[in-house]
C-alpha cells in the first residue's frame, strides 16, 4: 500500500541524507587544539626559520614525515623567490586529499618566519601557529568523509625580506596562484581558508574586509552556533594583506582568519617576545572547530 501520505513520508526519508549529508559525518573527525600546540612547539624548536635557511629545511622534512602516514598526496612545489637580496630557494608543501565532486577546498597558511637581524625571532605565533594548525588539520581531514578535494597548503615565503610590498612578500601564495592559473586548478577552487597567528591566548580574529562576504558570514554563523562568537570580531577595521590576497585578486572565494592583535598594541608581533608561552591550546581548538565546520559546510554544498 502506498497512499499519498506514505509516499510523501517515504520520499522525505529517502531525500533526508541528500539534504543533510553532513549529518552522517558530523561525529567522525575531530581537531585537537593540544596537538596543534604541540606541533607548533616542535616547529619553534627548530629556531628561526626564514625561507632558504637550514632550519626551514629541517622543519619541511619534519612536516613531510608527519604528513606521510595520513595518506594524502604530498606535492613539493619548489621555486626560486626573487627577493630584493637575490633569489631564495622556496618550497610550498601541498597535501591533497581527493574527493569526487571535482571541486577543491584549500586550507592554507605559512610556515616560514621573518628574518630579523640581531633578534632571535622564533615566530611561535607568526609562522609557528599556522604550521602546527595545518599539521593537525591535515590529520583531522585524513579521517573525514568529503566529496570535495581538500588541499592543505603550507606556504613558504609569506614574510617580506625587506619592507613589505607587493613584490616583496607572499612569495609562496603568489607562486601557487600563477601555477594553478596555468594548469587549470584555480577555477575549481570552491573556497580558500587562510590561517595566520591564531595561537594567541587572547584570541580575537579580525573581520577582514579583503575576505569574501559569504565566507565571513558563514564563519560568524558557525562561531555563533559553537558558542565562540567572542573570539571573532564583528567590526572591520579594513583589509588585511596576507596569503589569501593573491587568490582574491584572481577571483577565488577566500577568507583570512588572522588575529592581528597580538600582545598589548600588537607589541609581540615580529618581536623576540613571540614565544610559545603566549599561545594556548584553546585558541587552536576554537579556530580548528570553526574551520572544520566551515569545510564540512562547504563540502555539503553541491555547487561551487
Ligand atoms: Zn609575519
Boltz pocket constraint, residues with backbone or C-beta under 6 A from the ligand:
constraints:
  - pocket:
      binder: B
      contacts: [[A, 114], [A, 126], [A, 159], [A, 270]]
      max_distance: 6.0
